[in-house]
């Protein structure tokens, strides 16, 4: 006896699938206009100037920009030497600063490996392998990142310490900034990487 009653109950209730879907959609809250317009952002803190550390910075920065993520790269300490113009062999004001640039040649095309450098053979082999496997060089990745709007921010304190001037640096770098600026960008952004 219960079965016919149930059948009768379902027969009398009209079921409209389109109406139920519309009701569910109308129940979804509207997205906040600020959230919808907000662009994701990331800060990459680059402190090492070695080939195998500069390369991932460039890969991640260009990948972030290609993914519509606002990317800023804070360049500090040894990584700053990778952003010195290649035609500047000796930089600095005093003998210690000049000696540092002699020991660690500035320029993105003159980076050493952190391990297995072997008097320049390590970077040469890496470049050879990269070419064989169609991997862009750090210079090519840097140029691509700049074209896509990645902001490279040199560290003011490191520039002062190494005796670097704006004319020593590659074209397209932003204004030098301090640690407080970077901390603010990191805390207000969506993520940070330290390389």
N, C-alpha and C positions, 0 to 999 in steps of 0.2 A: 503494500500500500504506500509506502514512503516513496517508492520510485516514481509513480505517476505524479505525485505532488511536486517532486523536484523538477520533473520534466515540464509540468505546467508553469512552475515558477520561472524557469529559464525562457520559456516561450513568451511570457508576458513582458519580460524586461528587454527592451530593445538595446542591442549592442552595436555601437557605431565606432569602428576602429579609428577612423580619422579624428573623431571628436575626442577620443581618449588620448591620442598622440598630441593633439593641439592643447589639451588641458595640461599635459606634462610639460610641454614647451613653455606655456604661459607661466608655469610654476617656477621655472628657472629664473633666478635673479639676473637683472641686467648687469653687464660688466661695468665696473667703474671706468669712466672715460680716462682718468689719469693712468690707470693700470694698462688700458689698451694702447695708449699712446707712448707709454714708457719703453725706452729701448734698454735692453740688457747691456751691462757694461762690465769690463774686467780690467784689472791693473796687473801688469806683469812687472815684477821687480827683477831687473837683470844686474847681477853683481860680478859675474865672471866673464872674462874676456877670452876664454879659450874657445877654439873652433867648435868643439863638441858641446859647448854650452850656449854659444851665440846662435848656432844653427837651430836648436829647438825654440829659442826665443823668437826667431824670425818665422819659423813654421807656425808656431801657435798664434803669433800676432797676425800674420796674413790669413790664417784659417779663421780666426775670430772675426776679422773684418769681412771676409767672404761670407760669413754666416750672419751678417748684420748685427754683430755684437760690437758696441763701442769699445775700442781697445786703446789703452794707454800703456806705454812702456817707460818705466822709470829706470834710467841708466845711471848706475853708480859704480864707484871704485873701478876695478880692472875692466869692466865691460865698457866703460867710457872710452877706453883707448881704441876699441873697435869702431867708434864713430868719429875718429879723427880722420881728416882727409889723407888719402894714400900718398899724396905728394909732400906731406909733412913728415920728415924723417926724425927730426929732433924738435921736441916741444918743451916748453917750460921757460921760467925766468932765471932760475939759479942753477948751480952745478948739480944739485941733487935731483931736481926735477928733470933736467936734461939727461942725467945718468939713468934714471928710471925709463925714459923713453928709448934710450939706447939699448937697455937690457930687454925691454919688452916693446918691440917695434909696433907703433900705432898703425891703424888702418884695418878695414874689414878683410882685406885680401892677405893679410899677414898674420893670421891667428895660428897659434900652436895648439896641439892636442893636450888635454889634461893628463893623459896617460899614453904611453907608447909614441911619443913625439919623434924619437930617433933622429935627432938633428934635422928635422924637416921631412923625413921620409913618411912619417905617419900622416901628416896633412896631405901630402902628395898622393898617397894611396887612397885616402878618403875621397879626395876630389876625383880621382880616377874612377873609383867605384860609383860615386854619385853620378858621374857623366854616363857611365855604362847603364845605369838604372834610371836615367832621366830624372834625377833629383836636382832641383834648382840649387844654385850656390847661395851662400849667405848674402852676397851682394844682390843677386837677382830677387831673392825673397824680400830683402830690405826695400828695394825699389818698388816691388809690387805692393808691399804693406803701406808704403808712403802714398802710392797712387790710390789705394783703397781707403785712405783717411786715418791710418793708425797714427796716433800722436806719440812721438818720441820726446821724452822730457829728461834732459840731462840734469844731474845733481849739481847744484851750485857749490856745495862744500867740496866735492871731489874736483870740480873744475879749478877752484881756488887752490886746493892742495897740490894738484898736478901742474899748476901754472898754465892751464888751457884757456884760450880766448875764443870767442865766438868764431873768429876767422880761421881758427885751427880745425873747426868741426865741419862735418859734411853739411850740405845744403838740406833744408827741410826739417831741421830739428826745431823743437819748440823752445820757448824761453826756459832758462834754467830755473829749477824749483828746489825747495827744501823739503825736509822730511815731514813737516807739518802738513804741507799740501798733499803729499802722497798718503799720509794717514787719513786725511779727510776723504780723499778719493776712494780709498779702500773701504772705509767704514760706510760710505754712501753708495758703494757699488754692489754688484751682484757676486763678485768673486775676485780672488787675488791669487797669483802664482809667484813663487820666489825661486828664481833660477840663477 
